[in-house]
Amino acid sequence: MPLVIGDIKIVLEATRTKILEEGLIVKFSWESCSICFGQILEAAGAIPIPPYLNRHEEAIDETRYQTVYSKWEGSVAAPTAGLHFTKEVINRLKDGGSKIMELTLHVGAGTFKPVKAASISEHTMHTEHFFVPVETLKVLKANIGNIVAVGTTSVRTLESLYWLGIRLLNKGNKNGEFHLNQWEAYDMQNNISAEGSYRANHCVL
């Protein structure tokens, strides 16, 4: 399919490379090395609004289905709990003495994936990537027990951060990997405090 991005015309090719039980693996290719895949998605893609809305995307979704504090591209869904916040609400929270710290989770397509397996242990989730600034980590460590997370997106990021700290304490970080398998947390020691876990993350960072 031909696409025009800026003043560059490209032809995007899609090749099915593998058929899976619940989907396909598709390889995309194009000739221009100055165009990245993110630009192609922006030009050819559509906003992946939640399927439970039972409608196609609309132009207003570009601003309505987005948080006022969004910064980085990479997520396929907005953290819906954050949609309730306005700049005025955030400023009032700050004026009231609340510290607002940021983290990033690139929500994966698995968030829209229905559970079809008979057992939850057979349901495979997609990998998601997150980023927590060192300053946020410091504030979290200093305020354990007095933290309010906005929505499940933030909660699962904080939960993963905790288990990464446990993983570091149990196994070290010889390969420089910060990755948790889907069920890995259930096999690890869990009697370490959140402060101990965050300290382990902070030492590595």
C-alpha positions in Angstrom: 0.0 0.0 0.0 1.4 3.5 -0.9 1.9 6.0 1.8 3.0 9.6 1.8 4.9 10.8 4.9 6.0 14.4 4.7 7.2 14.6 1.1 8.4 10.9 0.9 6.3 8.3 -0.9 6.8 4.8 0.3 5.3 1.4 -0.4 4.6 -0.7 2.7 4.7 -4.4 2.3 3.3 -6.9 4.8 4.4 -10.6 4.8 2.9 -13.2 6.9 5.8 -15.2 8.4 4.1 -17.5 10.9 0.6 -18.6 11.9 0.0 -18.9 15.6 -2.9 -20.4 17.6 -4.3 -16.9 18.4 -2.8 -14.7 15.6 -0.1 -14.1 13.1 3.5 -12.9 13.0 3.7 -10.3 10.2 6.9 -8.7 8.8 6.6 -5.2 7.5 9.2 -3.8 5.1 9.7 -0.5 3.1 12.5 1.0 1.2 13.1 4.4 2.8 15.6 4.2 5.7 14.7 7.7 6.9 11.2 6.7 7.9 10.7 4.7 11.1 7.9 2.3 11.9 6.4 4.7 14.3 5.8 7.2 11.5 4.2 4.5 9.4 1.9 3.5 12.2 0.9 7.2 12.6 0.2 7.5 8.9 -1.5 4.2 8.2 -2.8 3.1 11.6 -5.9 3.9 13.6 -6.3 4.8 17.3 -6.8 1.4 19.0 -9.8 2.4 21.2 -11.1 -0.3 23.6 -13.3 -2.9 21.9 -16.0 -2.5 24.5 -16.9 0.9 23.1 -18.4 -1.0 20.1 -17.6 1.7 17.6 -14.8 2.8 15.2 -12.3 5.5 16.2 -13.3 9.1 15.7 -11.2 12.3 15.2 -12.0 13.5 18.7 -10.4 10.3 20.2 -7.0 11.8 19.4 -7.5 14.2 22.3 -10.3 12.6 24.3 -8.8 9.2 24.6 -5.5 10.5 26.0 -4.3 11.8 29.4 -3.3 15.5 29.8 0.1 14.3 31.1 1.0 11.9 28.3 4.5 12.4 26.9 6.0 9.4 25.1 4.8 7.4 22.1 4.7 3.6 22.4 1.5 2.6 24.2 -1.4 1.0 22.3 -3.9 2.2 25.0 -4.4 5.1 27.3 -4.3 4.6 31.1 -8.1 5.1 31.4 -8.0 6.0 35.1 -5.9 9.0 34.2 -8.5 10.3 31.7 -10.4 11.8 34.6 -7.6 14.2 35.4 -7.4 17.7 34.1 -4.6 20.2 34.4 -6.6 22.1 36.9 -7.1 19.0 39.1 -3.4 18.2 39.0 -2.5 21.8 40.0 -5.0 21.6 42.9 -3.4 18.4 44.1 0.0 20.0 44.0 -1.2 23.1 45.8 -2.6 20.8 48.4 0.8 19.3 49.1 0.7 16.2 47.0 3.8 15.1 45.1 3.0 13.9 41.7 5.6 11.6 40.3 5.7 10.1 36.8 6.4 6.8 35.3 5.9 5.3 31.8 4.3 2.0 30.8 3.9 1.2 27.2 0.6 -0.7 27.4 0.7 -3.7 25.0 -1.9 -5.1 22.7 -2.5 -7.9 25.3 -4.6 -5.4 27.3 -7.3 -6.0 24.7 -6.8 -9.8 24.5 -9.7 -11.8 26.0 -9.0 -14.7 28.2 -10.2 -17.8 26.3 -8.1 -20.5 28.1 -9.9 -22.8 30.5 -7.2 -22.0 33.1 -5.6 -18.6 33.7 -2.2 -20.3 33.8 -2.7 -21.1 30.1 -3.3 -17.5 29.1 -0.2 -15.8 27.7 0.2 -12.1 28.0 2.3 -9.8 25.8 5.4 -8.2 27.1 5.2 -4.6 28.2 8.0 -2.1 28.7 8.1 0.5 31.4 10.4 3.3 32.6 10.7 4.7 36.1 12.9 7.8 36.5 15.5 7.7 39.3 13.9 10.7 41.0 10.5 8.9 41.1 12.2 5.8 42.5 13.7 8.0 45.3 10.3 9.5 46.2 8.7 6.0 46.2 11.3 4.6 48.5 10.9 7.6 50.9 7.1 7.4 51.0 6.3 3.7 51.2 2.9 3.3 52.8 1.7 6.7 51.6 1.6 6.2 47.8 -1.6 6.5 45.7 -1.3 4.9 42.2 -3.6 6.2 39.5 -5.2 3.1 37.9 -4.1 -0.4 37.2 -1.5 0.7 34.6 0.5 2.5 37.4 -0.2 -0.4 39.8 1.2 -3.1 37.6 4.3 -0.9 36.9 5.0 -0.5 40.6 4.3 -4.2 41.2 6.7 -5.2 38.4 9.3 -2.7 39.8 9.0 -4.5 43.2 9.5 -7.9 41.7 12.5 -6.7 39.6 14.1 -5.6 42.9 13.5 -9.1 44.3 14.9 -10.6 41.2 18.0 -8.5 41.6 18.5 -9.5 45.2 17.9 -13.2 44.4 19.7 -13.6 41.1 21.8 -10.5 40.6 22.1 -8.8 37.2 24.9 -10.5 35.4 23.4 -10.0 32.0 22.1 -6.5 32.5 18.6 -7.8 31.9 15.6 -6.1 33.5 12.8 -8.5 32.4 10.3 -10.6 34.3 8.6 -13.6 32.8 4.8 -13.9 33.2 4.8 -16.2 36.2 8.3 -15.7 37.5 7.2 -13.7 40.6 5.4 -16.7 42.0 8.6 -18.6 42.2 10.6 -15.9 44.0 11.1 -15.1 47.7 8.5 -12.6 48.7 9.4 -11.7 52.3 11.5 -8.7 51.3 10.1 -5.3 52.0 9.2 -2.8 49.3 12.0 -0.5 50.7 14.5 -3.3 50.2 13.3 -4.0 46.7 13.4 -0.3 45.7 16.9 0.0 47.2 18.1 -2.8 45.0 16.6 -1.1 41.9 18.2 2.2 42.9 21.6 0.7 43.5 21.6 -0.8 40.0 20.3 2.4 38.4 
